[in-house]
Amino acid sequence: MKALVLTAPQGPQSATVTERDTPVPAAGEVRVALKAAALNHRELWVSLGQYPGMQLPAILGADGAGVVDAVGEGVDADMVGREVVLYPAANWGDNPDYPSPEFGCLGMPYPGTLAEYICVPADAVVAKPAGLTFAEAAAIPLAGLTAWRCLTTKGNLKAGEKVLITGIGGGVAIQALIFAVAMGAEVYVTSGAQDKIDQAVALGAKGGVVYKQEKWGKSLAALAGSVDVVIDGAPAVSFAEYSRCLNMGARVVIYGPTGGAKFQVVAPELFFRHATIHGSAMGTLDDFRAMMAFVAERNIKPVIDSQFNLDQAVDALLYLQNDHGMGKIVVNI
């Protein structure tokens, strides 16, 4: 089979589309003939050796959708032919609050989705929503799961609450916007560019502020007042500006370190508001199932920026690296 393989952490241009043995499903597994995969910045970090627990060579890619074409021992043969979406990780463990030491993503340490076939546990696939194409379904898993857990498990978002999503344009931020609007929230965003804020408004946001302007927190307060939930992938450059806009009982959920790993907290801005800060990354298999059920029920569609073929997978990675537009990059297989 063809697959995008990384053998040395020398950047995305060092990955190559090459022939690998077609995997055979073990007991309890299904093999999925992949129809589409999607990129995340994680692939760039892995290609640069900037991810913990590097294990090479690796077939890249965490997001995928396709058709079950073979099953291992103990798996219902009726699964063959089913259109499915893949849980983008494995081995979360028994504690729903945080993952086990064995937890990892598809695409390193586990085989990835930028390939013609992949074998995964039979319970790690869910039915592809009928309203989605394979490309649309593949664009949801990792970013969608991260956004879903931020909003629900950690953010405890309720209909009618105000949500701030920083850095709109990134995969998690866009999916968080789409989910939050569907949940009945009033959503505000930040971005470095007004055109991305305009696109966010077209997706249902009430408005946004450009974070490149000085003291943008004042503009946020004038626009939104106090916010109940913050979904933040760049706290080092954002927290100080929005912290005075936190409502009583606000929940700040941090899922990334864009802009730096450290940020300063002014304690009274938290304890006088009875606010909390949560960290979140990825999510459980139950989170994934709940998210995909919500996607199917609400006929939610992701934003796709562009599409490539598997033979163009390296070009797709370079496009991702070079500040692409708003939305996911899909690789059709």
N, C-alpha and C positions, 0 to 999 in steps of 0.2 A: 504494500500500500504506500501511497505518498503521505508524507508528514513534514511539518516544519520542525526541524531539529536544531537545537543549540548545543554545540560541543565545547565552546569556550566563551567566557563572559567578556566579550570584546565589542559589545554593542549590537544593535539590531541587525546591522549589515553582516554580522558573523553567523547569523542563522541561515540555514539552507533548506530548501524543499528537496527531500531525498527519499529513497525507497527504504522502508522498514518492513519487518515481518508483520503480516496481518495477525492481530491477536486472536486467541481462542478463549472463549469464556470459561472460567473455572466454575466450580460448584457455587451456586448462589448468585452467579453473575449473568448479565445480558451483554450481548455485543450490539452496539449501535452503529449503523451505517450513517455517518454524519452528513447532514445536508447543508448546515451552516454553522459557523463559529463567529465569535465577536472578540474584539480586542479590548483590553484594559491596560492602564498604565503599569500594572503589575508585570506584564510581558517585557516592557522596557526596563524595569528595575532588575528583573531576572537576567535579561541579556547583558546588563552592565555589572552583574555580580553584586548588586545592591540589595539582595534579599537574604534573610537569615536561613541557614541550613541549606545552602546551595548544593544540589546534587546533579551533576552533568555526566553524560549527555541527557537532554530532556526534550520531549515533545511538548512544545509550548501550547498555551491556550486553556482557559478555564471555562469559557462559555460555549455551550453547544446545544444543538437540537438535531434530531434525525429520526431514523426508523429502526426499531429493533429487528435485527436480521438473524440472530442466533441466540440460544439460551444454554446455560450450563446445567449441570445435574441439579435436580431439585427445584428448578424454576418452571413455572407453568408454560408449556409450549404455546399456549394461546397468546402469549406476549409478542410472538413473532408477528411483524407487520404493524405494530402499534407505533404511532407518531408520538415522540416523547421529547421532553426537555430535561437536561441533566442538572442535578445538584452539583454546584461547581467545586465541591470539596469532598472530604472523606474523613471519617473517624472523629467526629466532634466529641463523642463520649456520652456518658450518662447524665452529666450535670448540665442543665439547660442554661445556667448562668455564665459559664465560660468553658472553652474547649479543653480537651485532654491533650497531653503532650504529643500524642500520635496524630493530632489534627493536622491536615495539610490540604492544599488546593490542587485541583487538576492543573496540569501544566508545570509541575515541579513542586513537590517531590513525586506526585503521581502523574501517569501519562496524561497528555493534554488533548485538547479538542481540535487543534489545527492539524487534522489528519483525516483520512478517509474512514477509519474505524476506531472505536474505543470500547474497552470492556469495563463495566462498572457494576457495583452491586445492584441486584434487581430492584431493591427498594429505593435506590437513589435516582430513579427516573420518575417523572410525573407526566401525565397526558398533556400533549401540546394543546393549548386552547384552540378550538376550531376557528376562531376569528383571526388567528395570527398566521402569517406565513412562517416558513422555517427561519428566514432571515430575521423577522421581528421577534420570534421566540428566542433565538440565540442571543439577541441583544439585551435580554433582561437579566439572566441569572446572577452574576456576581455583584454588579452595581445595584441591581434591584433588591437583592437579598440584604445587602448592607444598608440600603436606604430603608427598607421595610423594618428591619430590626431597630434601627435608629428611631424611627417614628413610633413604633408600636411597643416593643418590649422595653426599650430604654426611655423613649420620649413620652409614652403613655398619652399620645395625642388624642384629643377629643374634638368632635365636630364643633365648629364655631370658634375654636382657639386660633390665636395668631402664631404663625410659624415664620421664623427667619431662616433662610437657606443661603449660606455663604458660597461665593465662587460659582455662580450658576454658569453652566457650560460644561462642567465635568460630568462624567457618567453618573456618579452617585447623586450629585446635586440635581441633575435633570430628573432622574427617576424619583427622587424624594419630592420634587415639585409635583410631578404627575400624580403620585400616590396621595400626597397631602391634599391636593385639590379634590381628588375623588373621595377623600374621607370627610370633606366638608370644612376644611380649614381655610383660614384667610392667610394667604402666603405672600411673603415679601422676600426679595432676593438682593444679593450684592453681586457685582461683576466689575471687571476692569474696563468693560466696554458697554456703552449705551445700547448698541445693537443687540447684544445678548440679553439685556434687560427687556428690550422690546419683544424679543422672541419668547422670553419667559412670560410676559404679559399675554402674549398670544396663546400660551399654553394654560393660562388661568391664574397667573400671579396678579396680585393687586397693584404691584409696583416694585420699584427697587432703587438702590443708590449705587453710584459708581465709587468703588472703594479707593480710587486713586485721588479723589478730592480730599482736601485736608479736613480733619474732624468730621468725617462722614457720619459718625454716630448721631450728631445733632440733626442731620438731614433725615436719618432713619427715625428718630424720635418724632420729628415733625410729620413724617409720612405715616408711620404705623402706630405711634404711641408706644405702649409697652407690649412685649412679646412673651408668649407662654412657652414656646419650644424653639430651640435653636439647633439646627443641624449644621455642624461646622467642620470643614476639612482643612481649615487654615487658621487655627486659634492664635498662632504667634503674631499674625498681622491683623486679626479681627477682634479678638476677645475684648481688648481694652476699649474699642469703639462701641460695641453693642452692650457691654455689661451694665451700663446705666439704663438701658432700655428693658431690662428684665422685669417681668411682672412678678407679683407675689406668687411663690410656688413654682417659678419657672424651672424648666429642665433644659440644660445645655448638654448636647450629645456631640462628642468629638470622635471623628472616625479617621482623621488623617493629619499629617504634619506639614502640609504644604506651607512654605514660607519660613519654616524653622521648627525645631522640636520643643522649644521652651516658650512659655508665655507667663506673664505676671498676673496674679489674682489679687484684687483688693478685697480683703476678707469681709468688711461690712456690706459690700455690694451683694454678697452671697447670703450671709446669715441674717441680715435685717429683712431680706426678701424671702427667706426660707427657700432659697434656690439650691439646686443640686447640679453637679457636673458628672456626666457619665462618659465612660469610654466604650466604644463599640467597634467591632470588626466582624464582617461576615455574619453568619447566623447558623442556627441548627437546621436539621432536615425538616423538623416540624415547622420552623419559620418559613422554609422554602415552600413547603406544601401549602401553607396558609396564604403566602404571597401569590402563588400561582392560581389558587382558587379565587382570590380577589381579582387578579388580572382577568380570569375567564368570566367571572360574574359581571364585572364592570366594563368588559370589552376594552381594556386598557392597551394602548399601543405605545411602544417606545419611540424615541426620536432617533432616526438613522441619518448619519451624515453622508456616508458613502459606502460603496460595496466593491470588493475585489474578488478575484478567483484565488484558489489555493496556490496556483503557480505564481501569483503576485503577492504572496503573503509577506515577503520581506518589504516590498514597496508599501504595503499597508502599514507595517510597523514604522517605517520611516515617515510616512504621512502622519501617523499618530505622534511621533516625536517632534515633528516640525509644526506644532501649534495648529492642528486642524480646526475645522469649524465646530459647530454645536451639534452634538449627537454622537451615536455609536458608529464605529467602523466595523463592518461585517465582512467576513470572508466566506464566500459561497464555495461549497465543496461538491 
